[in-house]
Every structure is written in structure tokens, then in C-alpha cells.
Amino acid sequence: NQVAPVSHFKTEIIRSLSLYYYTFVDILDFRDHVSEVLTTMDAHQVRLDIGANFDLTKNYLDLIVTFVAIMILVSRVEDRKAILGLFYVAHEMHQNGQGDPSFPRLGQMILDYDPPLKKLSEEFVPHAKMVTLALLSLNDIYHRRSMQAHQWRSAQMLSLIAEPAKIMNTAQEDMMPCEYVSLDVMERWIQLGFLLCHQQLAHQDALELWKQSLHGSYVVTLFRDEVLHIHSYAQNYFENIKGYGKRVTEVKDWYNQCLHQAPAIHKDKRKFLRSALKELALVFTDQPGLLGPKALYVFQALSFARDEILWLLRHVDNPPPKKGGVKVALEDFVDRQIPELLFHMEELRALVKKYSQVMQRYYVQFLSGYDAVVLNGLIQTLSVCPEDESMILSSFYNTMTSISVKQVEENELFDFRGLRLDWFRLQAYTSIGKAGFNLLEHRNLARHMNTVIFHSKMVDYLDEMLIETSDLSTYCFHTTIFELQFKQCMELPAQHRFSIAFPLVCAHFMNATHELCPEE
């Protein structure tokens, strides 16, 4: 009997492998829940648009990408079949012939997702329309966010002093929450999303968006320091699909273009951001009152800079394979002025923390004195508004009018989490096919409420906003590069004064842990 030796070590086997085995069981549960949510959304004909129902669309795309990343990571566990089989046999012996009930479905899942993309693509055929609409709604914001440094310069991006007459005006955009979403995250949505629904690449607008994202980077983050070489992964997958020869050639060409062009483009962006963040820090230090009207600039600047640092980290740590004969300009990956960029990021973060009350005062007045008035006007113009939706909108208005500067002066704690969650709920209610009140037909209301949510975060959510836009805890998974950058900083006299940035970045490492994984 081949499994007889297992009986001598069954207790040790169960103790050693239970964490691995039950992690796979959790993934099986997660897959079931994802499938259920996606099917329910399809049945209700939910319409997604990042410019209107931002929270709904963002969380939908995050869920899909997380699911894909998990299944790819599972396929990388080399001994997954042995772990499951060994644990099952030991468990069966320990329980007197009664095996774990999850095992048959778990074994089937491991077989089905090997390789993962084939099965995932099949599963996403019914969801392809919704995924594609969500991704195509990124078109405008992605084109704007992926501009090159020379375009930023000509548009005088992030400059407070470019138009002195408007320096006191509140920074407002039509798609406020999109302005500081990580470009890294958007590229991951587009690259993995269209890889899942590759049939949609027959449409020109989908193909153009996917092509542009593949020009930006050739390494995609799956989780922490686990990455995917997206071009070769797509190429290997397409080679096994009949009639996809042209698509394989396109991906190869885009990969070569990316290798030639992307490093220099990102180097120029880092150069621009060093001077832009320095200027912002100088102006805000001199006039901290401007942190009120120009708060959006701070979070945009932090998000842009963090994107560039993460891009450099993952591409330095994962160089392109030698085969293929494409030479990469290695000097574009060496950036001895990274300490300066890190320093100016930390400077802006410190200013936000130091003058948080200035920002609170400004936005409490803005919410109660302007946002509430505009919202009330928009509610009055609605011709049709069912009772439930009307109650939620009225509660938004009441919440905003009930706050005052006196609460800031008395150090009272604000909590707008309820308002933000209700807005998320309202997006879900009003985005289904048969909704009595359709949010996508009332874009002015959607835009205004998305702006209100940003303003509310300036009052009670500043620390979390700093984490969302400028967290560099990923450095703790790239310690070799971190140490090298510090060493280079100390070797270059001009960079010495920025060396304090490195211990400050170490303070971010706590953010790498997760509440669902307390053992870390």
C-alpha cells in the first residue's frame, strides 16, 4: 500500500499542511462568491461607468483583477496537487476513513485552472459585455493620466503659480476620484481585463486602449513582489488559440516598442515630478492656507510620484529575459535622484498631517455652505425620484448642513463613513437596468456627489488618503533595491540632504500587513 507510510506521520502532516490546504479551501469559497456576485450583476443588467458610479466600477474591476491574480498565483504553487492529496489522505486516516468534504471540488478547481487563463476566459464569456463597458469608460481618464512629461510641462500640470490669478480657486475636476487613482492600478485593470475578454479586442476602441496600456509597462504586479510579464503571458496564451497569429505578432511588436521607449519616458516623468513636488512643497510651506483649495494637487502629485517609483521598482527587480535579442537602455533604470523624489513626497505628507485642521476647516465650510446648496438644487430638478433614493439624497443634504467650523475648533471627531457607504449603495440601486431612477442619465448629480465624497475625505479621512495615494510599503519586499538606493544616496554629495527620506519610508512598512492576516 503506497499510502501506508503516511499513517506514521499523519499528525505532523496535518499540522504542517493544514494552513496551505485551508488557504486553497478559502480560494474555492472566494471563487464561488465572485461567480455569484458577477452573475447577479449580469442578471440585473448593471451599467458601469467610472465617471458616474465610480465606487461601483472601481470595486468591480478590483474584484476581477484580484480573482485573476489569485488563480495565476495558485497555478504557480508547484506542489499544489501533492499538498492536497497528502493532506486529504492524512486527514482521512486521522478521522477514521472520513475525508475532508471540500476535497473533490478543490481537486477539480486545481485541474480546471491549469493553465488558469483558458478556464477564466471561458467563465468570463457571459460577463464580457459588462467588463468591457467598465474598461472603456476608463478611456478619457487613462489617456489623460498616461500623458508623457513634455505634455505635462506644456499643460503646466501640478503648478500652483502658473496662473496666479486663480491661485485661490478651489481645484475642481469633473471626475474627482479618478484624478488620483493609481495609474499602476488602471493599467492592471486594462491589461488583465482585456486578456480575460480577448474576444472584445476585435473592436477597435478596446484594442487601442489595450495597446496603449501594453506600451506603458511590461511587468504587472499580481501581489506584493509577485509579478507577471504581461506580453509573454498574453503571447503564450494566444499562440494556443486558432486564428490568433496576427494578435501574437502585434503583442511581440508592442513588447519591443515598450522595451525601447518606456524606460526613457518614465525617467523623464520622474525628472518632471521632482521639480513639480519641490515647487508644491515650497508654496504650501510658505502659504499653508492653500492646502484647502488646492488639496487635490497634493494627492495628484503623491499618486503620480508613487506610480513612477513603483514602476521603477518592479522593472528593475524583473529585467526582461535575455532571449529575443532586444537591447534595453540600462542607464534609464539607474536613477540616483530617487532620494530627492522620496523626500519631496514625505515633505508633502508631513504638510498634510501638520495642517490637517486647516484642510478640515476649509472643507467643513465648503460642504455645508456650497456642496449642500448645489445638491439641494440638483434634487429639486429631478423629475422622477423613487422614495428610497429620495430619502438617501435627503440624508446626504442633512448630513452636510449639520456640520460647522465650531466642531473643528473643539476638536470634535467627524465620521462620514456612513455618507460614503450610502452613496455606494445608491450607485448600486440606480445602476441596474430596470432602476426607476437611472444614475447614468443624471451625470451632474453623479459628478457632484463624487466631488462631495472627495471633500468629505478631506475632513475625516486624511490619513487613509495619504496611504491610498503615497504608501510605499512595497519597499519592504524589495529591500535589496532599497538598500542600494540608500547607498547611492550616501555616495552622491548632492543627494545627502535627502537621506532622511529612507527612514521615513520605513515607517510605511506597517501598511503592508492586512487585517485579514493578523499572523503577519
C-alpha positions in Angstrom: 0.0 0.0 0.0 1.6 3.3 -1.2 -0.1 5.5 1.5 0.8 3.2 4.4 3.9 5.3 5.5 1.6 8.4 5.8 -0.2 6.8 8.9 3.0 7.1 10.9 3.3 10.9 10.3 -0.4 11.8 9.8 -0.5 14.3 12.8 2.7 16.1 11.6 1.4 16.2 8.0 -2.0 17.7 9.1 -0.2 20.2 11.3 2.3 21.2 8.6 -0.1 21.3 5.6 -3.4 22.5 7.2 -2.6 26.2 6.6 -1.9 25.5 2.9 -4.9 23.2 2.4 -7.4 25.5 4.1 -6.0 28.5 2.1 -7.0 26.6 -1.0 -10.4 26.0 0.5 -10.7 29.7 1.2 -9.9 30.4 -2.5 -12.6 27.9 -3.6 -15.1 29.8 -1.4 -13.9 33.1 -2.8 -14.3 31.8 -6.4 -17.9 30.7 -5.6 -18.7 34.1 -4.2 -17.1 36.0 -7.1 -19.1 33.9 -9.5 -22.3 34.6 -7.6 -21.8 38.4 -7.5 -20.9 38.6 -11.2 -23.9 36.5 -12.2 -26.2 38.6 -10.0 -24.9 41.8 -11.5 -25.3 40.4 -15.1 -28.9 39.4 -14.3 -29.7 42.9 -13.1 -28.0 44.4 -16.2 -25.8 46.7 -14.2 -24.3 49.5 -16.2 -20.8 50.6 -15.1 -19.1 53.9 -15.8 -16.1 55.1 -13.9 -17.2 58.8 -14.3 -20.6 58.2 -12.8 -20.7 55.2 -10.4 -17.1 55.4 -9.5 -17.1 53.2 -6.4 -19.2 50.5 -8.0 -17.0 50.4 -11.1 -13.7 50.6 -9.2 -14.7 47.8 -6.8 -16.0 45.6 -9.7 -12.7 45.9 -11.6 -10.6 45.4 -8.4 -12.6 42.2 -7.7 -12.0 40.8 -11.2 -8.3 41.6 -11.2 -7.9 40.1 -7.6 -9.6 37.0 -8.7 -7.4 36.6 -11.8 -4.2 37.3 -9.8 -5.2 34.7 -7.2 -5.8 32.0 -9.8 -2.5 32.8 -11.5 -0.7 32.6 -8.1 -2.4 29.2 -7.4 -1.1 27.9 -10.7 2.5 28.8 -9.6 2.4 26.6 -6.4 4.4 23.7 -7.8 3.4 21.1 -5.3 -0.3 22.0 -5.1 -1.5 18.6 -6.2 0.8 16.8 -3.8 -0.2 19.1 -0.9 -3.9 18.5 -1.4 -3.5 14.7 -1.9 -1.2 14.2 1.1 -3.3 16.3 3.4 -6.5 14.5 2.3 -5.0 11.0 3.0 -3.7 12.1 6.4 -7.0 13.7 7.3 -8.9 10.6 6.2 -6.7 8.4 8.4 -7.0 10.7 11.3 -10.8 10.8 11.1 -11.2 7.0 10.7 -11.9 7.0 7.0 -13.8 10.3 6.7 -12.1 12.7 4.3 -12.4 16.5 4.0 -15.7 17.3 2.2 -14.1 20.1 0.2 -11.5 17.8 -1.4 -13.4 16.7 -4.6 -14.3 20.3 -5.6 -10.9 21.5 -4.6 -9.1 18.9 -6.7 -11.4 19.8 -9.7 -10.6 23.5 -9.3 -6.8 22.8 -9.4 -7.3 20.7 -12.5 -9.6 23.2 -14.2 -7.3 26.3 -13.7 -4.2 24.6 -15.1 -3.4 26.8 -17.0 -5.6 29.4 -15.4 -6.3 31.8 -18.3 -8.1 29.3 -20.5 -10.7 28.5 -17.8 -11.0 32.1 -16.7 -11.7 33.3 -20.3 -14.4 30.6 -20.7 -16.0 31.7 -17.4 -16.0 35.4 -18.3 -17.7 35.0 -21.7 -21.2 35.9 -20.1 -19.6 38.8 -18.2 -17.6 40.2 -21.2 -20.0 42.9 -22.1 -20.1 44.4 -18.6 -16.3 44.1 -18.1 -15.7 45.8 -21.5 -18.1 48.7 -20.8 -16.4 49.3 -17.4 -12.9 49.3 -19.1 -13.9 51.5 -22.0 -15.2 54.1 -19.5 -11.6 54.5 -18.4 -10.7 55.8 -21.9 -10.6 59.5 -21.2 -9.0 59.4 -17.8 -6.4 56.8 -18.8 -5.3 58.8 -21.8 -5.0 61.9 -19.6 -3.2 60.1 -16.8 -0.7 58.3 -19.1 0.5 61.6 -20.8 4.2 62.0 -21.2 6.3 64.5 -19.3 6.5 67.0 -22.2 2.7 67.1 -22.3 2.6 67.7 -18.5 5.0 70.6 -18.9 3.1 72.2 -21.7 -0.2 71.8 -19.7 1.7 73.2 -16.6 0.4 70.2 -14.6 0.6 70.5 -10.8 1.8 74.1 -10.9 0.1 76.5 -8.4 1.9 79.6 -9.7 1.2 79.0 -13.4 -2.0 81.1 -13.1 -1.5 83.5 -10.1 -5.0 85.0 -10.6 -6.6 81.6 -9.9 -4.4 80.5 -7.0 -7.3 80.9 -4.5 -9.8 79.0 -6.7 -10.8 75.5 -5.5 -9.3 72.8 -7.6 -12.3 71.0 -9.2 -12.5 68.3 -11.9 -15.4 66.5 -13.4 -14.1 63.1 -12.3 -12.6 64.0 -8.9 -11.9 60.5 -7.6 -10.3 59.4 -10.9 -7.7 62.2 -10.7 -5.7 60.4 -8.0 -6.4 56.7 -8.8 -3.1 54.9 -9.3 -2.1 54.6 -13.0 -0.5 51.3 -12.0 -3.9 50.0 -10.9 -5.6 51.3 -14.1 -3.1 49.5 -16.3 -3.6 46.3 -14.3 -7.4 46.6 -14.9 -7.0 47.2 -18.6 -4.2 44.6 -19.3 -5.8 41.7 -17.3 -9.4 42.7 -18.1 -9.0 42.5 -21.9 -6.8 39.4 -21.6 -9.9 37.8 -19.9 -12.3 39.1 -22.5 -9.9 38.9 -25.5 -12.8 38.4 -28.0 -13.6 42.1 -27.4 -10.3 43.1 -28.9 -11.9 42.7 -32.3 -13.4 46.2 -31.5 -11.0 49.0 -32.4 -11.6 51.1 -29.3 -10.9 48.2 -27.0 -7.8 47.2 -28.9 -6.5 50.8 -28.8 -6.9 51.0 -25.1 -5.2 47.6 -24.5 -2.4 48.5 -26.9 -1.7 51.8 -25.0 -1.6 50.0 -21.7 0.9 47.5 -23.1 3.1 50.3 -24.2 3.4 51.6 -20.6 5.0 48.6 -18.9 5.9 45.0 -19.4 5.7 43.9 -15.8 2.3 43.8 -14.0 2.1 43.4 -10.2 0.0 40.5 -9.0 0.6 40.8 -5.3 3.5 42.5 -3.5 6.6 41.3 -5.3 4.8 38.6 -7.3 4.6 39.9 -10.9 3.5 38.9 -14.4 5.5 39.5 -17.6 2.3 40.5 -19.4 3.4 40.4 -23.0 4.9 37.0 -22.9 2.0 35.7 -20.9 -0.5 37.0 -23.4 1.7 35.7 -26.3 1.8 32.2 -24.9 -1.9 32.2 -24.3 -2.8 33.5 -27.8 -0.4 31.0 -29.5 -2.8 28.2 -28.5 -5.9 29.9 -30.0 -6.7 29.2 -33.6 -6.6 32.3 -35.9 -4.7 34.5 -33.4 -1.4 34.6 -35.3 -1.9 38.3 -36.1 -2.6 39.1 -32.5 0.6 37.3 -31.4 2.7 39.3 -33.8 1.1 42.6 -32.6 1.9 41.7 -28.9 5.5 41.0 -29.9 5.8 44.3 -31.7 4.3 46.2 -28.7 6.7 44.5 -26.4 9.7 45.6 -28.4 8.3 49.2 -28.5 7.7 49.1 -24.8 11.3 47.9 -24.1 12.7 50.7 -26.3 10.5 53.6 -25.2 9.0 53.1 -21.8 12.2 53.4 -19.6 13.1 56.8 -21.1 9.5 58.1 -20.9 9.3 57.2 -17.2 12.8 58.6 -16.5 11.6 62.0 -17.9 8.4 61.8 -15.8 10.4 61.3 -12.6 12.5 64.3 -13.6 9.4 66.4 -14.1 7.9 65.3 -10.8 11.0 66.1 -8.8 10.7 69.8 -9.7 6.8 69.8 -9.5 6.7 68.3 -6.0 9.5 70.6 -4.8 7.5 73.6 -6.1 4.4 72.4 -4.3 6.2 71.8 -1.1 7.7 75.3 -1.1 4.4 77.1 -1.9 2.5 75.1 0.7 5.2 75.6 3.4 5.0 79.3 2.8 1.2 79.5 2.4 -0.3 76.5 4.2 -3.8 78.1 3.8 -3.6 77.0 0.1 -3.8 73.3 1.2 -7.6 74.0 1.5 -8.4 75.0 -2.1 -5.6 73.1 -3.7 -5.8 69.8 -1.8 -6.4 67.9 -5.0 -3.0 68.9 -6.3 -1.3 67.3 -3.2 -3.0 63.9 -3.8 -2.5 64.0 -7.5 1.2 64.8 -7.0 1.7 62.0 -4.5 -0.2 59.5 -6.6 1.8 60.4 -9.8 5.1 60.2 -7.9 4.2 56.9 -6.2 3.3 55.4 -9.6 6.7 56.3 -11.0 8.6 54.8 -8.0 6.6 51.6 -8.2 7.2 51.4 -12.0 10.9 51.7 -11.5 10.9 49.2 -8.6 9.2 46.3 -10.4 11.0 46.8 -13.7 14.5 47.0 -12.0 13.6 43.9 -10.0 12.3 42.0 -13.0 14.5 42.7 -16.1 13.3 41.5 -19.4 14.5 38.0 -20.4 17.8 38.0 -22.4 16.3 35.9 -25.3 14.7 37.9 -28.1 17.8 40.0 -28.8 16.2 43.3 -27.8 18.6 45.6 -26.1 17.4 47.8 -23.2 19.0 51.1 -22.3 20.0 50.1 -18.8 21.1 53.7 -17.9 17.4 54.7 -17.9 16.8 52.3 -15.0 19.5 53.9 -12.9 18.1 56.9 -11.0 20.5 58.4 -8.5 18.0 61.2 -7.8 15.2 58.9 -6.4 16.0 60.1 -2.8 15.0 63.6 -3.9 11.6 62.4 -5.1 11.1 60.4 -2.0 12.0 63.4 0.2 9.5 65.7 -1.6 6.8 63.1 -1.2 7.5 62.9 2.5 7.5 66.7 2.7 4.0 66.9 1.2 2.8 64.1 3.5 4.2 66.0 6.6 2.5 69.2 5.5 -0.9 67.5 5.2 -0.5 66.0 8.7 0.7 69.2 10.2 -2.1 71.4 8.7 -4.9 68.9 8.7 -7.0 71.3 10.7 -6.6 74.0 8.0 -8.0 71.5 5.5 -10.8 70.4 7.8 -11.9 74.0 8.4 -12.0 74.7 4.7 -13.9 71.6 3.6 -16.4 71.7 6.5 -17.4 75.2 5.3 -17.3 74.0 1.7 -19.6 71.0 2.4 -22.1 73.0 4.4 -22.0 76.3 2.5 -21.6 75.2 -1.1 -21.9 71.5 -1.7 -25.1 71.2 0.2 -26.7 74.1 -1.6 -25.8 72.7 -5.0 -27.0 69.2 -4.0 -30.3 70.7 -2.9 -30.7 72.4 -6.3 -30.0 69.2 -8.1 -32.5 67.3 -6.0 -35.2 69.9 -6.8 -34.6 69.5 -10.6 -35.1 65.7 -10.5 -38.4 64.9 -12.3 -38.5 61.3 -11.1 -37.0 60.0 -7.8 -38.4 56.9 -6.0 -38.9 57.2 -2.3 -35.8 55.2 -1.2 -33.5 57.1 -3.4 -35.1 60.4 -2.3 -34.6 59.5 1.4 -30.9 58.8 0.8 -30.3 62.0 -1.1 -32.1 64.0 1.6 -29.9 62.3 4.3 -26.8 63.5 2.3 -28.1 67.1 2.4 -29.0 66.9 6.1 -25.5 65.4 7.0 -23.8 68.2 5.1 -25.8 71.1 6.6 -25.4 69.8 10.1 -21.7 70.4 10.4 -19.9 73.6 11.4 -16.4 75.1 11.9 -17.1 75.1 15.7 -16.8 71.3 15.7 -13.3 71.6 14.2 -12.3 74.2 16.8 -13.5 71.9 19.6 -11.5 69.0 18.1 -14.7 67.0 17.6 -14.2 63.8 15.6 -16.0 63.7 12.2 -17.2 60.4 10.7 -18.6 60.5 7.1 -18.2 56.7 6.5 -22.0 56.3 6.6 -22.4 59.0 3.9 -19.8 57.4 1.7 -21.4 53.9 2.2 -24.8 55.2 1.4 -23.5 56.8 -1.8 -22.0 53.4 -2.8 -25.4 51.8 -2.1 -27.2 54.5 -4.1 -24.8 53.8 -7.0 -25.7 50.1 -6.9 -29.5 50.8 -6.7 -29.5 53.3 -9.5 -27.2 51.5 -12.0 -29.4 48.4 -12.6 -31.3 48.0 -15.9 -34.8 48.5 -14.5 -34.0 51.2 -12.0 -36.8 53.8 -11.6 -34.0 56.4 -11.3 -31.0 55.8 -13.5 -27.8 57.5 -12.3 -26.1 57.4 -15.7 -28.9 59.7 -17.0 -28.2 62.2 -14.2 -24.5 62.7 -14.6 -24.5 66.1 -13.0 -25.7 64.6 -9.8 -23.2 61.7 -10.0 -20.3 64.2 -10.7 -21.3 66.4 -7.8 -21.7 63.5 -5.3 -18.3 62.1 -6.3 -16.8 65.6 -5.6 -18.7 65.7 -2.2 -17.1 62.3 -1.3 -13.6 63.7 -2.0 -14.4 66.8 0.1 -15.7 64.6 3.0 -12.4 62.6 2.9 -10.5 65.9 3.4 -12.3 66.2 6.8 -12.2 62.7 8.3 -10.1 60.5 6.1 -6.8 62.3 5.5 -4.5 59.6 7.0 -6.2 57.0 4.8 -6.0 59.2 1.8 -2.2 59.5 2.3 -1.9 55.7 2.5 -4.1 55.4 -0.6 -2.0 57.8 -2.7 1.5 57.6 -1.4 2.1 54.3 0.5 5.5 52.9 -0.3 5.3 49.8 2.0 6.1 47.7 -1.1 9.7 48.6 -0.5 9.8 46.0 2.3 9.5 43.3 -0.4 12.4 45.0 -2.4 14.9 45.5 0.4 17.9 44.9 -1.8 16.9 47.8 -4.1 16.0 50.0 -1.1 19.5 49.4 0.4 21.2 50.1 -2.9 19.3 53.4 -3.4 20.3 54.4 0.2 23.9 53.5 -0.6 23.9 55.5 -3.8 22.3 58.4 -1.9 25.2 58.5 0.5 27.8 58.3 -2.3 26.4 61.4 -4.1 27.0 64.6 -2.0 24.2 66.4 -3.8 21.7 63.8 -2.5 22.9 63.7 1.1 20.3 66.2 2.3 17.5 63.9 1.2 18.8 60.8 3.0 16.2 61.3 5.8 13.6 60.1 3.3 14.7 56.5 3.8 14.0 56.0 7.5 10.7 57.9 6.9 9.8 55.4 4.2 10.5 52.6 6.6 7.5 53.9 8.7 5.3 52.9 5.8 6.1 49.2 6.2 3.3 48.7 8.8 0.8 49.3 6.0 2.0 46.1 4.2 0.1 44.0 6.8 -3.6 43.2 6.4 -6.4 42.9 9.0 -7.4 39.5 7.5 -3.9 38.1 8.1 -3.1 39.0 11.7 -0.3 36.4 12.0 1.9 38.7 9.9 
